[in-house]
Amino acid sequence: MAEAQAQQRGGYTEEVSAGSSAVDGVRFEVDGEIATITLDRPEKRNAQTFATWSELARIGESLPEQVRVVVVKGEGPSFSAGIDLRMFTPEGVPGQGSFSSAAKSDGTTFEQRIRQAQAGFLWLRRPEIVSIAAVQGHAIGAGFQLALACDLRIVADDVSFCMKEPALGLVPDLTGTKPLVELVGLAKAIDICLTARTVRADEAMRIGLAEIVVAGGDLGQAVQDKIAELLATNRDAAAATKRLLQGARGRTLEEQSVAEGIEQAARIRALFG
Ligand code: CAA
């Protein structure tokens, strides 16, 4: 294990070692084929800031090639209470500004900032990895969207999802609207977002928001079990199959059949060529 060194980056202290880092409330660990991202500000219910999203994006950019599974979890009683509400105050989050200062800047700049924040979520869909959100307690706003950014959601029985943005006069803009519609359908997504109501574990399971619901104390083990199942599958076949499944909605049956043939020919060449 390389010696841990403290670095100063972007105003935040970073602990860097061979397999782990910790930046502004985000912990990142790599253990072989498994990477774990932990939102680590439990005393603030893992509220997210621009720094959180930059760090998520940085992790995505530098993810070691050997990683096949990425787990996203939150320390403490809540997965994440969403955006840090200080960002809505004139003072904002120290060193990061606020929405009120951003609103006064020109629209293009603010849109670019949103795109940068979204980069922290989008990479979790890469075909080469399977991302798993391990969700307990509250997943509100940006927290709900972070769970939606993952391929799979394994949840504790105390989970409560809430898309709070419309109730605050905002829209969900951290890439959550598309996966939500794809998972639960348009009518249910409208219901969930435009009422900002809470979706609890039994409903989450019923409508396809959660793959597995377990007692809170069993969440870690349930995630480990799923990882073991996923890692038992051939790595390249898994990536190719995920590519196919991701593309299926946007293709006709005929186009999808052609895509299956192309992927399979590549697999057969790799295995027997
Ligand atoms: N931002 C900043 N601080 C937060 C926070 C947030 N989103 N959520 C909780 N905290 C802080 C509280 O202020 C409190 O701090 P102090 O101890 O210093 O007072 C601490 O975390 C613990 O909070 P609670 O005592 O409220 O904890 P709880 O377990 O009783 O309740 C909760 C948890 C239901 C999540 C409640 O804290 C809550 O409702 N938080 C606000 C949720 C919210 O409205 N989030 C914004 C969603 S919209 C969004 O995310 C927008 C977007 O992407 C653009």
Residues whose N, C-alpha, C, O or C-beta is under 5 A from the ligand:
A	BS01	CAA	E43 K44 R45 A47 A81 G82 I83 D84 L85 R86 H138 I140 G141 A142 K164 E165 V171
